[in-house]
Amino acid sequence: MKILLITDGIYPFVMGGMQKHSYYLAKILAQKHQLTLVHTASKKIEAKQVHLALGAHSKNLEVLFIESQTKDNLPGHYVRSSKKYAQKVYQHLKKELEENEYDLIYTKGLAGLSVLKNKMGSTPIIFNAHGYEMFQRAMGIKSILEQFLLRPLFSRQLKQADYVVSYGAKITDLLLSLKLKPSKIIELPGAIEQKIIIKQAYQANKPVRFVFLGRYEKRKGIDLLNKALKRCLKEGVRFQFDFIGPIPIEKQLQHQCIHYHGKISDFNKIQTLFTQSDVLVTPSLSEGMPNVIMEAMASGLAVVCSNVGASALLVNSENGALIEHVTAERVYQQIKVFTNIENHKLESMKQASLNKIKRFTWEKIKTKTLKTLEGLIDG
């Protein structure tokens, strides 16, 4: 089987949840099938670097790097840059597409925009927008404007693709609300590597230690979290809170129980902080299937998160709490609940996270992914 995978970047050369998913997807596909990987980055990446990163044999993997950078920093530059990249991808592959050289095409984000627009032949095309955040709740004028620009582009791809990938849970509900036929939706959950799952959850701290991992972005809910923490401090609630990520100084709360570690790229260092903590807090307004939740669970953390995207596949009352229609008040209430929880109950939740995340490893998801994609061709 010959597969074409089109993405806007691949881990570790480009950081992000979609890029990390591309890395694992390319890895498992190249182990069994002929794979042509089309990708980009801020600087030229040699094919041998990608082969080395994926550990893929050269006879199974062809790597095409296509430059996509632009000096345009005006509003809407992401859309313009993505369109230019998508057009370059199409022009580069036009001959192969006309000759139906591939058995299956898998596109991500806006990278396959032109391939879908100029769809030819009978080769099935799969589209994956991951979190579909442009159709979820927005916070602030900037987010609303971004959605205004992105929705038409993604709506078009949803209609043009033969199949659309969903993580499941509320992502599938969202796609159905957009009038997609159930037969067009493929549910394939995200996953992590088995090797990062620790064997036993650590003991709970007193006071309870919370952690947030991510950049400052309104849809990540940091403003809601800050309001909740300010109220906790005002009421004398005892807790410790760690922030991992590039949080602007003006958004940092000054208190001895709140610590900011800045951006950390080394996962071993992140996991050390995770294992020293008890509860991950992720009050996002929109998500796909967050890697941060899966990685925190692999480190033995309970999780408090918004019920958005596919979070409900990972979190329930056994290992944390799901917040419906997240607000600062509801984040505050959950933090307060967990500061008063008994140690043995919190430790049981932390262990439940470990037990649950073992179902979401690439070693287990690999079989389902291959079987599903192969079935599309056979069908």
N, C-alpha and C positions, 0 to 999 in steps of 0.2 A: 504494500500500500504506500502511495506517495502523498505526503501531506504538506501543505503550505501553511505556515504559522506567521501571521503578520502582527507585530506588536510595536509599541512606541518606545520600547526600551526593555532591557533584560538585566536582572540582578546578577552580579553585584556591580555592574557598570552604571546602572540607573537604579536609584532607590525608590521604593514604593510598593504597595500591596499588589498592584496589577503586574508590576515588573517581577516581583518575587514569584507570583503565580506563573508567569511566563517561563521563568527559569525551571520550575519543577515540571511544568507541562512539557516543555521542550526536552527535558531530561528523560521523562518516561516514554515519550513518543519516539525519540531517537534510539532507544534501546531495542525497539522492535520493528520500526518502520523507517522508510526513507523520509527524512524531514528537511524541508527548506525553511530556514528561519530568517525572516526579514526584521531588522531592528535598527535602532538609532541611538545616539547618545550625544553628549555635549562635545565630545571629541572622538576622533577616529578610533575604533576598536578593531584590532586585527582578528581575522577569523580564528587563528590559532589560540588567541586568548579565550574566545568563546568555547572552543573545543575543550580547552583545558578546564574551564570553569564547569562545564557540563559533564565532563568525563565521558564524552561521546566519541565513538569511533568515527573516523573521517568518512568512511564509505557510506554511513547512514545519515550524515549531517552536512548540509550545504548551508553556509552562512552568508547572507547578503547584508552588508552595512550600507545604509543610505543616509546621507547627511540631511539634517533637518533644521539646523540652527538658523536663526534670524536675529538681526539687531533691532528689530521692531519692539519697542517697549510701550507702545500706545495701548489704550484700552482695547480689548479684544484680540491681543497679539497671540494668545494661545490658540484661538480658533483659526486665525490666519496661518499661523505656523503649521498647525495640524493639517489644514487643507493642502498646503504646499507639499508637505511630507507625503500625504496620501496620494497626491497626484504623481509625485516622483516614483512612489512604489508601483502605481499602476503602469506608468510608462516603462519602467524597468521590466515588468513582468508581462507586458501586453502580448508578446509573441507566445509565451508559454500558456497564457490564459486562452488565447485564440485556438491553440492546438489541444486544449483540454489535457494538458500534461499532468495535472494533479487529480487525485481521486477525492480529495477533501481539502477545503480551505477553511481555516479558523482565523477570524479577525478579532482584534481587541480595540476598545476605545474608538478613536477616530482614525486609526491607522489604515483601516480598510475601506474608508469612505468612498474612494474612487473605484476600487475594485467592485464594491457592491453596486455603485451607480451604473457601472458599465458591465454588469453581470452578463456573462455569455456562456453558452454550452449548458450541459446538464450537471456539472460538478456541484455537489451540495456545499453551501457556504454557511458556516456557523458564526454567529456574532455574539460577543461577550462584552458588555459594558460594566461588568462586575457589580458595583454598588447601585448603579442607576440613580446616583445622588441628585441628578438634575430633575428627577421627577418626585423627589422627596421634599420634606419640609425645609424651607429656606429661612435664614436669620440675617436680616440686614439688607440694605439697598444693594450692596455689592453682590451678595449671593443671588438676589432676585434678578439682577442684570445678567449674571453668569448663566442662570437657568434660562433666561429669555433667549440668549444666544445659542445655548447648547441643545435645548429641547427639540427644535426642528431637525437638527442634524442627527440626533439619536433616534427620533421618531421615524425618520426616513430609513435608517439602517434596520430598525426593528421590522419594518414592513418589507424591505428588500431581501433580508436574510431568509434562508430556508429554515434555519433553526436558531433559537436564541437560548443562551445558557443562563440559568438561574442558580443561585446558591440554595434556594428553597425558602421556606417560611414566608416572611412578608415580601421578599423579592418576587416570589411567584405570584402572590396576591397583587402586587403592583403591576406586573406584566399582564395579568388577566384583566385588571382594571383599564389597561390601555388597549383592550379589545384584541389581544393576541389569542389565537386558538391554542387550547391546551396541548394539542398534538405538536405544536411548534416549539414548545418549551421543554428544554432538557435540564433536569435538576442534577447538578454535580456540585457537592459541597467543597469548600476550601479545605486545606489540610496543612499540617506541619510535619517536620521530620521526627521520627520516633526517637532519635538519639538525644533530643533536647528535653525529653520528659524525665524529670527526676523520679527517683524510686519511692520516696516517702515525703509527705508534706511536713514542713517544719512546725514547731510548736507556735501557738498564738502569742502575740505580744500583749502586754498591758502597760500603758494604754494601747489600744488597737492602732496598727500602723497601716495607713492607706497609701496608694500610689497611683499616679496618673502618668501615662506615657503618650507623648504626641506633641505636635507643634501648636502654636497659637493660631487658631482658626475658629471663627464663630460657630461653624457647624459642628465642631468638636465639643462645644458646650463649656468651654473654660470660663466664660463670663457667668454662666449659671452656677458653675462649681465655685467660683470665687464668692458669689453672693451667699451661697450655702455655708461656705467656710467662715465668712465674716460673721454670720449669725451664730455659728457654733462658738466662735471665739468670744463673742459678746455675751453668750449665755454660760461661758465657762466650761463647755464640753471638753473633756480630756481626750486627746488623740495626737497622733503624729501623722504628718502628710509629706510625701516626697513627690516632687515633679521632675520627670525626666523628659527633656526636650527643650528646644529653643524658645523659651517663654520670654517675651520682652520685659525689661526691668519695670516698666510702668504698669505691667499687668501682674507683677509679683506682690504677694502679701507679705508684709514684714512682721514675722512673729517667730519666736524660738521653736515652736512646734512644727513649723513649715519650712521645708528645705528644698532648694532648687539645685539640680545637678547639671543643668544645661544639656546640650546635645551629646548623646553617647552613641557611637556607631558600633562598638564592639558588643556583640550579643552576650558574651560571657560576663561582661561588666554589668549589663542590664539584668541578666539573670541573677547575679549576686544581689543586686538591690531588690529584685522580685522576691527571692527566697527569704530576705530579711523582713519582708512586708507580709500583710495578711489579706488585704482586700484591694483589688484593682477597681478604680472608679472611672467609668467611660460614659459620660452623659451626652453622647452625640445626638444631634438632631437628625442625621442621616448616616447610613453606613451600608456596607455590603456584608461581608463575613469577616470581621476585623481580625487581622493577624495578631494584634496586640492582645486581644482576649484569649486567643488560642495559646499564645506564648506565655501569658500570665497563668493560665490554667496548667500548662506544662511545668510551671515552676511552683505549683501547689498553692495558688491563690484563689480565694473566693472572689466573686465578681459582682459588682453593682453596675448595671448598664441600662441604657435606654432600650426599649423593645422596638428596635428598628432593624431593617435588613434581615439578616439570618441569625441575629443574636439569640433568638429563642431556641435555635438548635443546640446552642452551647450552654445557656444559662437558664436555671429555674430555681425554685425554692430550695432544692437540695444543695446547690453550690453557690447560692447568692441571691440576687433579686433583680427582676426586670422592672424598669420604670416605664409606665405607660404615659405617653404625651408629656415628656420630660419638662419640668420647670425647676427653678431654683428651690422652691418650697419642697418639692418631692425629692430632690437630691439631698437637701438638708435633713428631711425625715429619715431617709435611708442611712445616712451617715450616723445620725443619732441612734438609730436602731442597732447598728453594728458596734457602736462604742459601748453599748450596754449588754451585748451578747455574752453569754457564758463561754469560757475558754473551750470547754469540751465540744460545744456545739459549733463554734467557729472552726475548730480543728477538724471536725467531721465534714464541714463544708469544703475546707481546703483539700481534704483527701478525696472528696466527691469530684472535685474539679479534675484531679489527676486521673481518677478512674474513667471519667467521661471523655476526656480529651484523647484517650487511647483509641477511640473509635474514629478519630479524625487525623490519621497519619497518612502521609503520601504512600507509605507501604501498603495501606489498606484501600485507599481511594484509587490507587493506580489501576487495580483490576477493573473496578467499575468504570473508570474513565476510558480505558482501552476498549472494553466491551461495548460501551455506549457509542463511541466514535466509530468503531468497526461495524456496528450494527446499522449505522446510517448509510454506509456504502452498500452493505449487503441487502439492505431494504430497498 
